[in-house]
Amino acid sequence: MGIVKISDAMHENLRLASNALSRSINAQAEHWMRIGMLTELHPGLDHNQICRLLIAAELDGGLDLKQLCAATQAIAGVDQ
């Protein structure tokens, strides 16, 4: 665990989103980081597919990059 410095504007965005979605500020930031990481790693997936991928990862024990890559291929219908 570490400290990540963000701008005041981003902190305010996090605060607003976290209140609206009943998450802590840290949980909201982590959610956005997960979505962003998966979007960069798999630009062909849409938001719905990324959410399904996160749910599948949670069912498999949590966010593991190796497992996510394998699950992404399955969700996207890509042959290995």
Secondary structure, 3 states (H helix, E strand, C coil): CCCCCCCHHHHHHHHHHHHHCCCCHHHHHHHHHHHHHHHHHCCCCCHHHHHHHHHHHHHCCCCCHHHHHHHHHHHHCCCC
